[in-house]
Amino acid sequence: MILMERSFCPYCNAEVNKYAIKCPYCNSKLKTICKICGKVINTEWKECPNCTKHDFNDSFREKITPIYPKEIPLEHKTQIYSDNSPVETKTQIYSDTLYNENRNERIKFLEGNRSSNYKSIFVIIGVVVISLVLLNVIKVPYYVEESYTEMEPYKDTEAYTVQEPYQVTETYYEKESYVANECRYVYPNYAVNKIGWTEILYWGYKLEFVNNEKEYISIKVNAYFFDGSKYPYSNANYTPTSNATETISKTIVLAPYETKEIDFQSKISILNSVWGKWDYKSEQIEKCSPVTKYRDIARTREVTKYRDVTKYRDITKYRDVQKTRTLTKYETLWESIIGKNRS
């Protein structure tokens, strides 16, 4: 396999095949044979790279034989030394003839060489296109480290409150009715009836007292006698008891429901006119009567009450944990070469 390489003509600067003997554009000679070592060299070189001949004077140039297409032998030797070494194509042309008069054959040779160059270009373009397609179609795996969050369970102790029952003895009060004698001090109920005057040498007046209570009562009575010659009866309403001629005081005790007549006898002679006034005042008595009353009675009972008790229990909780995992992803061969997903 001969690899086509491109170079430029040193005379017209046109792009030519690296191994072309003559420029197809300016017809300048590009290759010749060194007379010293017999290797093919370029005509523009100042020295031969094979035999290291530096003197390119006229005598040396006379030894350089130009190459013509007709004089190229058919033997080509190509050596590919290794995959790591660059491809070296060496062509040795064995000929001692330097002259060619057939111009048409040279042109035909050059045109065939140009056609071969175009075919090589198309082949290279096809290879490049196929390579680009394959680079974007073929998928290759690659591995990436990915961080993710996972819910991880863990054990924890939780405090909680419950209502716990317990028994207690409770004291409570209950209303209880009972009958009791209720006593109070009141003024007794009694009556005083006027009987009339008595005239036995001296003036007197008789009163009747009636006890309407079932208890003993005591009544203090004051009887005031006025001499009519000094204090006319017509002014009785305006005459104070302190001006009485004679005052008689008595305390009368009456049994339950008892009636008594009491005579108040004065020392004023019946020869004189007289008139009188009376006032009564009884002492309070204690009266008792049965009444229904209520009192609080302390009692006890067993009751159930509730209290808050703190207890503990083990529960399962969850927390976010950061983890990493290796993922297998795919990329095109081209992306793998340029390292697009690896940055």
C-alpha positions as CSV (number, residue, x, y, z in Angstrom):
1,M,0.0,0.0,0.0
2,I,1.4,3.4,-1.1
3,L,0.4,6.3,1.1
4,M,-0.2,9.6,-0.8
5,E,1.4,12.6,0.8
6,R,1.2,16.2,-0.4
7,S,3.9,18.8,-0.8
8,F,4.5,22.0,-2.7
9,C,6.5,22.8,-5.8
10,P,9.5,24.9,-4.9
11,Y,9.3,26.8,-8.2
12,C,5.6,27.6,-8.7
13,N,4.4,26.8,-5.1
14,A,1.6,24.5,-6.5
15,E,0.4,21.5,-4.4
16,V,1.9,18.3,-5.9
17,N,2.4,14.7,-4.8
18,K,5.4,14.3,-2.6
19,Y,6.8,11.7,-4.9
20,A,6.1,13.5,-8.2
21,I,9.1,13.7,-10.5
22,K,8.0,16.7,-12.4
23,C,5.6,19.6,-11.5
24,P,2.4,19.1,-13.6
25,Y,1.8,22.9,-13.5
26,C,5.2,24.5,-14.4
27,N,7.0,21.4,-15.8
28,S,9.9,21.9,-13.4
29,K,12.0,18.9,-12.5
30,L,11.4,17.9,-8.9
31,K,13.4,14.7,-8.6
32,T,16.9,13.6,-9.7
33,I,19.5,10.9,-8.7
34,C,22.6,11.5,-6.7
35,K,25.7,10.3,-8.6
36,I,27.5,9.7,-5.3
37,C,25.1,7.4,-3.5
38,G,22.5,6.7,-6.2
39,K,19.5,7.8,-4.1
40,V,16.6,9.9,-5.3
41,I,16.7,13.5,-4.1
42,N,14.9,16.8,-4.7
43,T,16.4,19.1,-7.3
44,E,16.2,22.1,-5.0
45,W,18.2,20.5,-2.2
46,K,21.7,22.0,-1.5
47,E,23.0,18.7,-0.1
48,C,22.2,15.1,-0.3
49,P,20.7,13.8,3.0
50,N,21.9,10.3,2.3
51,C,25.6,10.7,1.5
52,T,25.8,14.1,3.2
53,K,27.5,15.7,0.1
54,H,27.6,19.4,0.8
55,D,29.4,20.7,-2.3
56,F,26.6,21.3,-4.9
57,N,29.0,23.0,-7.4
58,D,28.8,22.6,-11.1
59,S,31.1,19.6,-11.1
60,F,28.7,17.9,-8.6
61,R,25.6,19.0,-10.5
62,E,27.0,17.5,-13.6
63,K,26.9,14.2,-11.7
64,I,23.2,14.7,-10.9
65,T,21.1,13.0,-13.5
66,P,17.6,14.4,-14.1
67,I,14.8,11.8,-14.1
68,Y,12.2,11.5,-16.9
69,P,9.0,9.5,-16.8
70,K,9.9,7.1,-19.5
71,E,13.2,6.2,-17.7
72,I,11.5,5.1,-14.4
73,P,11.8,1.4,-13.9
74,L,8.8,-0.6,-12.8
75,E,10.3,-1.9,-9.6
76,H,9.0,-0.1,-6.5
77,K,10.0,-1.2,-3.0
78,T,7.8,-0.1,0.0
79,Q,8.7,-1.0,3.6
80,I,6.5,-0.4,6.7
81,Y,8.7,-1.0,9.7
82,S,6.3,-1.0,12.6
83,D,3.0,0.5,13.9
84,N,4.8,2.9,16.2
85,S,7.3,4.1,13.5
86,P,6.2,6.5,10.9
87,V,5.4,5.0,7.5
88,E,8.4,5.4,5.3
89,T,8.1,4.8,1.7
90,K,11.3,4.4,-0.1
91,T,11.4,4.2,-3.8
92,Q,14.6,3.4,-5.5
93,I,14.8,4.1,-9.2
94,Y,17.4,2.2,-11.0
95,S,18.3,3.9,-14.3
96,D,21.3,5.4,-15.9
97,T,19.5,7.0,-18.8
98,L,18.8,10.7,-18.5
99,Y,17.3,11.6,-21.7
100,N,13.8,11.3,-23.0
101,E,12.6,12.8,-26.2
102,N,9.0,11.6,-26.2
103,R,7.1,14.6,-24.7
104,N,3.6,13.0,-25.2
105,E,4.5,10.0,-23.1
106,R,5.7,12.3,-20.3
107,I,2.5,14.3,-20.3
108,K,0.4,11.1,-20.3
109,F,2.4,9.9,-17.3
110,L,1.8,13.1,-15.4
111,E,-1.9,13.1,-16.1
112,G,-2.2,9.5,-14.9
113,N,-0.3,10.5,-11.7
114,R,-2.8,13.4,-11.3
115,S,-5.8,11.1,-11.7
116,S,-4.3,8.8,-9.1
117,N,-3.9,11.7,-6.7
118,Y,-7.6,12.6,-7.1
119,K,-8.7,9.1,-6.3
120,S,-6.5,9.1,-3.3
121,I,-8.2,12.4,-2.2
122,F,-11.7,10.9,-2.6
123,V,-10.6,7.8,-0.6
124,I,-9.3,9.9,2.2
125,I,-12.5,12.0,2.3
126,G,-14.6,8.8,2.4
127,V,-12.5,7.4,5.2
128,V,-12.8,10.7,7.1
129,V,-16.6,10.8,6.6
130,I,-17.0,7.1,7.7
131,S,-14.8,7.7,10.7
132,L,-16.9,10.8,11.7
133,V,-20.1,8.8,11.4
134,L,-18.6,5.9,13.4
135,L,-17.3,8.3,16.1
136,N,-20.8,9.7,16.6
137,V,-22.7,6.3,16.4
138,I,-20.6,3.9,18.4
139,K,-21.5,4.1,22.1
140,V,-18.9,3.4,24.8
141,P,-19.6,3.1,28.5
142,Y,-18.1,5.3,31.2
143,Y,-18.5,5.4,34.9
144,V,-19.4,8.4,37.1
145,E,-19.7,8.9,40.8
146,E,-23.2,10.2,41.8
147,S,-24.3,11.6,45.1
148,Y,-27.8,10.9,46.2
149,T,-29.9,11.2,49.4
150,E,-31.4,8.2,51.1
151,M,-33.8,7.9,54.0
152,E,-32.0,5.9,56.7
153,P,-33.9,4.5,59.7
154,Y,-32.5,4.8,63.2
155,K,-33.7,4.0,66.7
156,D,-34.6,6.8,69.1
157,T,-36.2,7.1,72.6
158,E,-39.3,9.2,72.7
159,A,-41.0,10.5,75.9
160,Y,-44.8,10.5,76.0
161,T,-47.5,11.2,78.6
162,V,-50.4,8.9,79.5
163,Q,-53.3,9.2,82.0
164,E,-52.8,6.7,84.8
165,P,-55.7,5.9,87.1
166,Y,-55.3,5.7,90.9
167,Q,-57.6,5.3,93.9
168,V,-57.9,7.9,96.6
169,T,-60.2,8.4,99.7
170,E,-62.1,11.6,99.2
171,T,-63.9,13.5,101.9
172,Y,-67.1,15.2,100.8
173,Y,-70.0,16.9,102.6
174,E,-73.6,16.1,102.4
175,K,-76.6,18.1,103.6
176,E,-78.5,16.5,106.4
177,S,-81.8,17.7,107.8
178,Y,-82.6,17.7,111.5
179,V,-85.3,19.2,113.8
180,A,-84.2,21.6,116.5
181,N,-85.9,24.0,118.9
182,E,-85.2,27.5,117.8
183,C,-85.5,30.0,120.7
184,R,-85.7,33.8,120.5
185,Y,-86.6,36.6,122.9
186,V,-89.9,38.4,122.2
187,Y,-92.3,40.6,124.0
188,P,-95.2,38.5,125.4
189,N,-98.8,38.7,124.2
190,Y,-101.0,40.0,127.0
191,A,-104.0,42.3,127.4
192,V,-104.9,45.0,130.0
193,N,-108.6,45.8,130.7
194,K,-109.8,48.8,132.7
195,I,-112.4,47.9,135.3
196,G,-112.9,51.3,136.9
197,W,-112.4,53.6,139.9
198,T,-112.9,52.5,143.5
199,E,-114.0,55.0,146.1
200,I,-113.4,53.8,149.6
201,L,-112.1,56.9,151.5
202,Y,-109.4,57.2,149.0
203,W,-109.3,57.1,145.3
204,G,-108.2,53.8,143.6
205,Y,-108.3,52.2,140.2
206,K,-108.7,48.5,139.2
207,L,-107.1,46.9,136.1
208,E,-107.4,43.4,134.7
209,F,-104.3,41.7,133.2
210,V,-104.7,38.7,130.8
211,N,-101.7,36.4,129.9
212,N,-102.1,35.0,126.4
213,E,-98.8,33.1,126.5
214,K,-98.0,29.6,127.6
215,E,-95.1,30.9,129.6
216,Y,-94.9,33.0,132.6
217,I,-94.7,36.7,132.0
218,S,-93.8,39.7,134.1
219,I,-95.3,43.2,133.6
220,K,-94.2,46.3,135.2
221,V,-97.1,48.8,135.7
222,N,-96.9,52.5,136.7
223,A,-100.1,54.2,137.8
224,Y,-100.0,58.0,138.0
225,F,-102.7,60.0,140.0
226,F,-103.1,63.7,139.5
227,D,-105.0,66.1,141.9
228,G,-107.7,67.7,139.7
229,S,-107.6,71.0,141.6
230,K,-104.0,71.5,140.7
231,Y,-103.9,69.8,137.3
232,P,-107.2,70.1,135.4
233,Y,-108.2,67.0,133.5
234,S,-108.6,69.2,130.4
235,N,-104.8,69.5,130.3
236,A,-104.2,65.8,130.7
237,N,-102.5,65.4,127.3
238,Y,-100.0,68.1,128.1
239,T,-99.3,67.2,131.7
240,P,-96.1,65.1,132.1
241,T,-96.1,62.1,134.4
242,S,-93.4,63.7,136.5
243,N,-96.1,66.1,137.8
244,A,-98.3,63.3,139.2
245,T,-99.5,63.8,142.7
246,E,-98.9,60.1,143.5
247,T,-97.3,57.3,141.6
248,I,-97.9,53.6,142.3
249,S,-95.6,51.0,140.7
250,K,-96.2,47.3,140.7
251,T,-94.7,44.2,139.0
252,I,-97.3,41.7,138.1
253,V,-96.3,38.0,137.3
254,L,-98.9,36.0,135.4
255,A,-98.9,32.3,134.9
256,P,-99.6,30.9,131.5
257,Y,-103.1,32.0,130.3
258,E,-103.8,33.6,133.8
259,T,-106.1,36.6,134.3
260,K,-105.6,38.9,137.3
261,E,-107.3,42.0,138.7
262,I,-105.0,44.4,140.3
263,D,-106.3,47.4,142.5
264,F,-104.1,50.5,142.5
265,Q,-105.1,52.4,145.7
266,S,-104.0,56.0,146.1
267,K,-103.9,58.2,149.2
268,I,-105.8,61.0,147.7
269,S,-109.1,61.6,149.5
270,I,-112.3,61.1,147.6
271,L,-113.2,64.7,148.6
272,N,-110.8,65.9,145.9
273,S,-111.2,65.4,142.2
274,V,-108.6,63.1,140.6
275,W,-107.6,61.7,137.3
276,G,-104.9,59.1,136.3
277,K,-102.5,57.7,133.7
278,W,-101.0,54.3,133.2
279,D,-98.0,52.8,131.4
280,Y,-97.0,49.1,131.0
281,K,-93.7,47.4,130.2
282,S,-93.3,43.7,130.0
283,E,-90.0,41.7,130.0
284,Q,-89.0,39.7,127.0
285,I,-89.6,36.0,127.1
286,E,-87.7,33.1,125.4
287,K,-89.9,31.4,122.9
288,C,-88.7,28.1,121.4
289,S,-90.3,26.2,118.5
290,P,-89.2,23.2,116.4
291,V,-87.7,24.0,113.1
292,T,-86.1,22.0,110.3
293,K,-82.5,22.8,109.8
294,Y,-79.7,21.5,107.6
295,R,-76.1,20.7,108.4
296,D,-73.0,19.5,106.5
297,I,-72.1,15.9,107.3
298,A,-68.5,14.8,106.4
299,R,-68.5,11.5,104.5
300,T,-65.7,9.6,102.7
301,R,-65.8,7.6,99.5
302,E,-63.3,5.9,97.2
303,V,-62.9,7.7,93.9
304,T,-60.7,7.0,90.8
305,K,-58.6,9.9,89.7
306,Y,-56.0,10.3,86.9
307,R,-52.5,11.7,86.8
308,D,-50.0,12.4,84.0
309,V,-47.2,9.8,83.9
310,T,-44.2,10.2,81.6
311,K,-43.1,7.1,79.9
312,Y,-40.5,6.2,77.3
313,R,-40.6,4.1,74.2
314,D,-38.3,3.1,71.4
315,I,-39.4,4.4,68.0
316,T,-38.0,4.2,64.5
317,K,-37.2,7.5,62.8
318,Y,-35.7,8.4,59.5
319,R,-33.0,10.9,58.5
320,D,-31.4,12.0,55.2
321,V,-28.0,10.4,54.5
322,Q,-25.7,11.4,51.7
323,K,-24.4,8.5,49.8
324,T,-22.5,7.9,46.5
325,R,-22.9,5.3,43.9
326,T,-21.2,4.4,40.6
327,L,-23.4,4.8,37.5
328,T,-22.7,3.3,34.1
329,K,-23.5,5.9,31.4
330,Y,-22.9,5.8,27.6
331,E,-21.3,8.4,25.3
332,T,-20.3,8.4,21.7
333,L,-16.8,7.6,20.7
334,W,-16.2,11.2,19.7
335,E,-17.4,12.4,23.1
336,S,-15.1,9.9,24.8
337,I,-12.1,11.2,22.7
338,I,-12.6,14.9,23.5
339,G,-13.6,14.1,27.1
340,K,-16.9,16.0,27.0
341,N,-18.6,14.1,29.9
342,R,-15.4,13.6,31.9
343,S,-14.8,17.3,32.9
